[in-house]
Amino acid sequence: AGKLVTPGFGMAGGRAGTQGTLLTLPLPEKVDAGQPVTSTLDFTLRLPAPFVDRVGSDGSTAWWGTGEPLLAWVRGVGWVRTPGSSYPSAENAVSEDASIDVTVDAPATDTVMANGVASAPTDIGGGRRSWHFTSPNARDVAVAVGQLQILSATVQTPDGPVKVRIGTAPGLDLPNEQVLEQV
């Protein structure tokens, strides 16, 4: 409990010039099956120059999906060490759901959207606000930041009503209402 470990990195299909796509955190001691393990990982995600991919920006809006490390455990199989995909925007995440807690600091003029339940943004000074999102069971995290136009609605599904919240970035060809209709 409370022990620091040195992470290991493996290329596992990662692009040249990066640390790779596989992060390992070696446990300092053996843990018996069924015993809980809690880890805390602080990391910084640096977005590339304007680039359209699952981690990118267009100069005024920024977004990332699957930018955070995922716990790649599959029940009955074990640790998944599949190489990252070489296709832009491709996904091959296998994580089970986990509790997420995400805080994003952004310019006060921007809006932040992420999966999970959002708390009201708070002023942190310097022309910036802090946005906080939590979810007790998410398979992944996605965040968008920019001058987003937000629209919320309740959509009827075969399983009952579902609240949907969308945000569109400036310059998109589709109005929010049309995006919501497609969703």
Number of C-alpha atoms within 10 A of each C-alpha: 7 7 7 12 11 10 10 11 14 15 16 16 14 16 13 8 7 10 14 16 18 20 17 12 13 12 14 11 6 7 10 8 6 6 6 7 9 6 10 7 7 5 8 7 9 9 14 13 10 14 13 14 15 16 22 19 20 13 10 12 19 21 21 19 17 16 17 15 13 18 18 15 14 12 8 6 7 9 13 14 13 14 15 18 16 11 8 10 11 11 13 10 16 16 17 15 14 14 12 16 13 16 14 16 17 18 17 17 11 16 19 26 22 21 17 19 13 16 12 11 19 13 14 13 10 8 10 16 20 18 20 19 20 17 17 11 12 15 16 21 19 17 18 24 22 22 17 18 13 13 14 13 13 11 13 10 8 5 6 8 11 11 9 12 14 16 20 19 19 13 7 8 10 10 13 18 13 10 14 17 8 7 10
